[in-house]
Amino acid sequence: MVQGAVNWNTGMTQKWLQEYVDDWVSFYRKHTAEGEVASYIPALKEANQDHLGISIIGMHGMKIRSGDVDVRFTIQSISKVLSFIVACMQRGVSYMLDKVDVEPTGEAFNSIMHLEMKPLKKPFNPLVNAGAITVSSMLDGETSKDKLDPLLSLLEEIIGHRPPINLEVYESERESSMRNRAIGYYLLETGFLDSDIEVTLDTYFKQCSIEVTIDDLARIGLILANDGKDPDSDQEIIPRQVARLAKALMLTCGMYDASGKFAAYVGIPAKSGVSGGIIAVSPPRVRNEPLPFMDGCGMAVYGPALDSKGNSTAGIRLLRHIATQWDLSIF
């Protein structure tokens, strides 16, 4: 049975936290039956709907892992945060904000309708497909390999290894993503793209196909929680301004068109992907009582059963419960 309100003043050791999180993962696993794995990308249909796992990494090395933590999956739309960060580091924040807006859309992440119905001077934000494809076009390089190399290098610096691109998923996306091609050609016609359409789309498909674990995502979340610095080495990996802008976008636009509800009920920056992953960021907070991870932490969940918005059904419920129990909300 899931634990109710907990007095964290006593017994707040890693062992106790581990037991609580194990209990919560076990309880919320039943909600995987309420969703469906993504099917519009054929390779993603192979995921196990019953999987649910979480990884939490704190500023001082504490790590809590529970559930299906060793499953590898593709990063999908979570890559949009990283490509935007890299583009800002290459081109500068001002240049990027001139090209891509930071407003929520209220529409599905792969919507074409809002591009034509509203007189856009630029895509709404870099976390929907139109904005992310625009960002991919602005990454430095003449080929998709050139464009992706800095992104993979950034990931290597954060997680300690260079993640692979899942070729099966990449080929599946490349062959099946007619909607993204339509968006890409609309962006080309309206003058938003900075590079060749095929190179841009190839870059986008490959970045979505980067393969990670929830430990990798939690580590990225930890760096963002610390405003771009590695808490172990105190080295700045992502400029503070860029890290803070990325977190603001995650809070307002990161959970597709359920971002408002997630901000209201969970209250922390997060970004989901249709493979079932969610990266979440808990910055340091000030409270009158001792609580877990007061200095901040990075969190990630994996649960490939998705709701109608494209977010993990069990993953969202698990994060909401933890955010409530540990008072993680930034509001």
C-alpha positions as CSV (number, residue, x, y, z in Angstrom):
1,M,0.0,0.0,0.0
2,V,1.4,3.4,-0.9
3,Q,2.5,5.5,2.1
4,G,0.5,8.5,3.1
5,A,1.8,11.7,4.6
6,V,5.3,11.0,6.0
7,N,7.1,12.7,8.9
8,W,10.6,13.2,7.4
9,N,12.0,14.5,10.7
10,T,12.8,11.0,11.7
11,G,14.6,8.2,9.9
12,M,15.4,10.2,6.8
13,T,18.3,7.9,5.7
14,Q,19.0,6.5,2.2
15,K,17.6,3.1,3.4
16,W,14.3,4.6,4.4
17,L,14.0,6.7,1.3
18,Q,14.7,3.6,-0.8
19,E,12.0,1.7,0.9
20,Y,9.5,4.5,0.4
21,V,10.3,4.8,-3.3
22,D,10.2,1.0,-3.8
23,D,6.7,1.1,-2.3
24,W,5.5,3.9,-4.5
25,V,6.9,2.4,-7.7
26,S,5.1,-0.9,-6.8
27,F,1.8,1.0,-6.1
28,Y,1.8,3.1,-9.3
29,R,2.9,0.3,-11.6
30,K,-0.8,-0.7,-12.0
31,H,-1.4,2.6,-13.9
32,T,0.7,1.3,-16.8
33,A,-2.5,-0.6,-17.8
34,E,-4.3,2.7,-18.5
35,G,-2.0,3.7,-21.3
36,E,-0.6,2.4,-24.6
37,V,2.9,2.4,-26.0
38,A,3.6,4.7,-28.9
39,S,2.6,3.0,-32.2
40,Y,3.1,5.8,-34.8
41,I,6.8,5.0,-34.7
42,P,6.9,1.3,-35.5
43,A,10.0,0.5,-33.5
44,L,8.6,1.9,-30.3
45,K,5.7,-0.6,-30.4
46,E,8.2,-3.2,-29.1
47,A,8.4,-1.6,-25.6
48,N,7.1,-3.5,-22.6
49,Q,4.0,-1.6,-21.4
50,D,4.4,-2.9,-17.9
51,H,7.8,-1.3,-17.3
52,L,8.1,1.4,-14.7
53,G,11.3,2.7,-13.2
54,I,12.8,5.8,-11.5
55,S,16.2,7.2,-10.8
56,I,16.9,10.1,-8.4
57,I,20.4,11.6,-8.0
58,G,21.1,14.2,-5.3
59,M,23.7,16.9,-5.0
60,H,25.9,15.0,-2.6
61,G,25.9,11.7,-4.3
62,M,22.8,10.1,-2.9
63,K,21.1,7.9,-5.5
64,I,17.7,6.2,-5.2
65,R,16.8,3.7,-8.0
66,S,13.7,1.5,-8.2
67,G,11.8,-0.6,-10.6
68,D,12.9,-1.2,-14.2
69,V,16.1,0.9,-14.0
70,D,18.3,-0.9,-16.5
71,V,16.1,-0.7,-19.6
72,R,17.6,1.3,-22.4
73,F,15.3,3.5,-24.5
74,T,15.5,6.3,-26.9
75,I,15.4,9.9,-25.7
76,Q,12.8,11.1,-28.2
77,S,11.5,14.6,-27.4
78,I,13.7,15.0,-24.3
79,S,16.4,15.6,-26.9
80,K,14.7,18.9,-27.7
81,V,15.9,20.4,-24.4
82,L,19.5,19.4,-25.2
83,S,19.5,20.5,-28.8
84,F,18.2,23.9,-27.7
85,I,20.9,24.1,-25.0
86,V,23.6,23.3,-27.6
87,A,22.2,25.8,-30.1
88,C,22.2,28.5,-27.4
89,M,25.8,27.7,-26.5
90,Q,26.8,27.9,-30.2
91,R,24.7,30.9,-31.4
92,G,23.9,32.8,-28.2
93,V,20.6,33.1,-26.4
94,S,19.5,36.3,-28.1
95,Y,20.0,34.8,-31.5
96,M,18.0,31.7,-30.6
97,L,15.1,33.7,-29.1
98,D,14.9,35.8,-32.2
99,K,14.3,32.6,-34.1
100,V,12.2,30.5,-31.8
101,D,9.6,31.8,-29.2
102,V,9.1,30.6,-25.7
103,E,5.3,30.5,-25.5
104,P,3.2,27.4,-24.8
105,T,1.0,26.3,-27.8
106,G,-2.0,24.6,-26.2
107,E,-1.9,22.2,-29.2
108,A,-0.5,18.7,-29.7
109,F,3.3,18.5,-30.0
110,N,3.2,17.6,-33.6
111,S,0.4,20.0,-34.6
112,I,0.5,21.5,-38.1
113,M,-2.8,23.4,-37.7
114,H,-1.4,26.2,-35.4
115,L,1.4,27.0,-37.8
116,E,-1.1,28.1,-40.5
117,M,-4.0,29.4,-38.3
118,K,-1.9,31.9,-36.4
119,P,0.3,34.5,-38.1
120,L,3.6,33.2,-36.7
121,K,6.8,35.2,-36.9
122,K,8.6,32.2,-35.4
123,P,7.7,28.7,-34.0
124,F,6.0,28.9,-30.6
125,N,8.8,27.1,-28.6
126,P,11.7,24.7,-29.1
127,L,9.9,21.8,-27.3
128,V,7.2,21.2,-29.9
129,N,8.2,19.6,-33.2
130,A,8.1,22.7,-35.3
131,G,10.4,24.6,-32.9
132,A,12.7,21.6,-32.4
133,I,13.1,21.0,-36.2
134,T,13.9,24.7,-36.5
135,V,16.5,24.4,-33.7
136,S,18.0,21.3,-35.4
137,S,18.5,23.4,-38.6
138,M,20.5,26.0,-36.6
139,L,23.0,23.6,-35.1
140,D,26.5,24.2,-36.5
141,G,27.6,21.8,-39.3
142,E,26.9,20.8,-42.9
143,T,25.9,17.2,-42.2
144,S,23.8,15.6,-39.5
145,K,26.9,14.0,-38.1
146,D,28.5,17.4,-37.8
147,K,25.4,18.9,-36.1
148,L,25.0,16.0,-33.6
149,D,28.6,15.8,-32.6
150,P,28.5,18.7,-30.1
151,L,25.2,17.4,-28.6
152,L,26.7,13.9,-28.1
153,S,29.9,15.5,-26.7
154,L,27.8,17.5,-24.2
155,L,26.0,14.3,-23.1
156,E,29.4,12.5,-22.8
157,E,30.7,15.3,-20.5
158,I,27.6,15.0,-18.3
159,I,27.0,11.3,-18.1
160,G,30.5,10.0,-18.6
161,H,30.0,8.1,-21.8
162,R,29.0,8.8,-25.4
163,P,25.5,7.5,-25.9
164,P,24.7,5.5,-29.1
165,I,22.1,6.2,-31.7
166,N,19.6,3.4,-31.9
167,L,19.7,2.7,-35.6
168,E,16.5,0.6,-35.7
169,V,14.5,3.5,-34.1
170,Y,16.2,6.1,-36.3
171,E,15.4,4.2,-39.5
172,S,11.8,3.6,-38.2
173,E,11.4,7.3,-37.5
174,R,12.9,8.3,-40.9
175,E,10.6,6.0,-42.8
176,S,7.4,6.7,-40.9
177,S,7.5,10.4,-39.8
178,M,5.4,11.9,-42.6
179,R,4.0,14.5,-40.2
180,N,7.5,15.7,-39.3
181,R,8.4,15.9,-42.9
182,A,5.3,18.0,-43.5
183,I,6.2,20.3,-40.7
184,G,9.8,20.5,-42.0
185,Y,8.6,21.5,-45.5
186,Y,6.2,24.1,-44.1
187,L,9.1,25.6,-42.1
188,L,11.3,25.6,-45.2
189,E,8.6,27.3,-47.3
190,T,8.1,30.0,-44.6
191,G,11.9,30.6,-44.3
192,F,12.5,29.3,-40.8
193,L,15.1,26.8,-41.5
194,D,18.8,27.6,-41.5
195,S,20.1,24.5,-43.3
196,D,19.1,21.9,-45.9
197,I,15.8,20.3,-45.3
198,E,17.1,16.7,-45.5
199,V,20.1,17.4,-43.3
200,T,17.8,19.1,-40.8
201,L,15.3,16.2,-40.7
202,D,18.0,13.6,-40.5
203,T,19.5,15.5,-37.6
204,Y,16.2,15.6,-35.8
205,F,15.4,11.9,-36.4
206,K,18.9,10.9,-35.1
207,Q,18.7,13.2,-32.0
208,C,15.4,11.6,-31.0
209,S,17.0,8.1,-31.5
210,I,19.8,8.7,-28.9
211,E,19.7,5.7,-26.5
212,V,19.8,6.4,-22.8
213,T,18.9,5.0,-19.3
214,I,17.0,6.8,-16.6
215,D,20.3,7.1,-14.7
216,D,21.6,9.1,-17.7
217,L,18.5,11.4,-17.6
218,A,18.7,11.8,-13.8
219,R,22.3,12.9,-14.1
220,I,21.3,15.5,-16.8
221,G,18.6,16.7,-14.5
222,L,21.0,17.1,-11.6
223,I,23.3,19.4,-13.7
224,L,20.2,21.5,-14.7
225,A,19.1,21.6,-11.0
226,N,22.5,23.0,-10.2
227,D,22.2,25.8,-12.9
228,G,24.5,24.0,-15.3
229,K,27.4,23.1,-12.9
230,D,28.6,19.7,-12.0
231,P,28.2,19.5,-8.2
232,D,31.1,17.1,-7.9
233,S,33.7,19.1,-9.8
234,D,32.1,22.5,-9.6
235,Q,32.8,22.8,-13.3
236,E,30.3,24.8,-15.4
237,I,29.1,22.5,-18.2
238,I,26.1,24.5,-19.3
239,P,26.1,28.4,-18.9
240,R,23.8,29.4,-16.1
241,Q,21.6,31.6,-18.3
242,V,21.1,28.8,-20.7
243,A,20.4,26.2,-18.0
244,R,17.8,28.6,-16.4
245,L,16.1,29.3,-19.7
246,A,15.9,25.5,-20.4
247,K,14.3,24.9,-17.0
248,A,11.7,27.7,-17.6
249,L,10.8,26.1,-21.0
250,M,10.5,22.7,-19.4
251,L,8.2,24.0,-16.7
252,T,5.9,25.9,-19.2
253,C,6.1,23.7,-22.3
254,G,7.8,20.4,-21.4
255,M,4.9,18.0,-21.0
256,Y,3.2,18.7,-24.3
257,D,-0.3,20.2,-24.0
258,A,-0.5,18.8,-20.4
259,S,2.2,21.2,-19.3
260,G,-0.1,23.5,-17.4
261,K,-1.6,20.7,-15.3
262,F,1.9,19.3,-14.6
263,A,3.1,22.7,-13.5
264,A,0.0,23.1,-11.2
265,Y,0.0,19.6,-9.7
266,V,3.7,18.7,-9.7
267,G,5.4,22.1,-9.9
268,I,8.8,21.2,-11.2
269,P,10.5,21.6,-14.6
270,A,10.2,18.4,-16.6
271,K,10.3,17.1,-20.2
272,S,8.7,13.9,-21.5
273,G,9.2,11.8,-24.6
274,V,7.0,9.3,-26.4
275,S,9.3,6.4,-25.6
276,G,8.0,6.8,-22.0
277,G,10.9,8.8,-20.5
278,I,10.5,11.9,-18.3
279,I,13.4,14.0,-17.0
280,A,12.5,16.2,-14.0
281,V,14.5,18.9,-12.2
282,S,14.1,19.8,-8.5
283,P,16.2,22.9,-7.8
284,P,17.4,23.6,-4.2
285,R,14.6,24.9,-2.0
286,V,14.2,26.5,1.5
287,R,11.8,24.9,3.9
288,N,11.4,25.1,7.7
289,E,11.4,21.3,8.1
290,P,14.0,18.8,6.9
291,L,12.9,17.1,3.6
292,P,14.7,14.7,1.2
293,F,17.0,16.3,-1.4
294,M,16.7,19.9,0.0
295,D,19.8,20.9,-2.1
296,G,18.1,19.7,-5.3
297,C,18.2,16.6,-7.4
298,G,17.7,15.3,-10.9
299,M,15.0,12.7,-11.5
300,A,14.0,10.5,-14.3
301,V,11.2,8.0,-14.9
302,Y,10.6,5.4,-17.6
303,G,7.1,4.0,-18.3
304,P,6.3,3.5,-22.0
305,A,2.6,3.2,-21.5
306,L,1.4,6.7,-22.6
307,D,-1.8,8.8,-22.0
308,S,-3.6,10.6,-24.8
309,K,-1.2,13.6,-24.5
310,G,1.9,11.4,-25.1
311,N,3.1,11.3,-21.4
312,S,3.8,8.3,-19.3
313,T,0.6,7.4,-17.4
314,A,2.3,5.8,-14.4
315,G,5.4,8.1,-14.6
316,I,3.3,11.2,-14.1
317,R,1.5,9.8,-11.1
318,L,4.7,8.6,-9.5
319,L,6.4,12.0,-10.0
320,R,3.3,13.8,-8.6
321,H,3.3,11.6,-5.5
322,I,7.0,12.2,-4.8
323,A,6.7,15.9,-5.4
324,T,3.8,16.1,-3.0
325,Q,5.5,13.9,-0.3
326,W,8.8,15.7,-0.5
327,D,7.4,19.2,-1.1
328,L,9.4,19.6,-4.3
329,S,7.2,22.3,-6.0
330,I,9.1,25.5,-6.8
331,F,5.9,27.5,-6.1
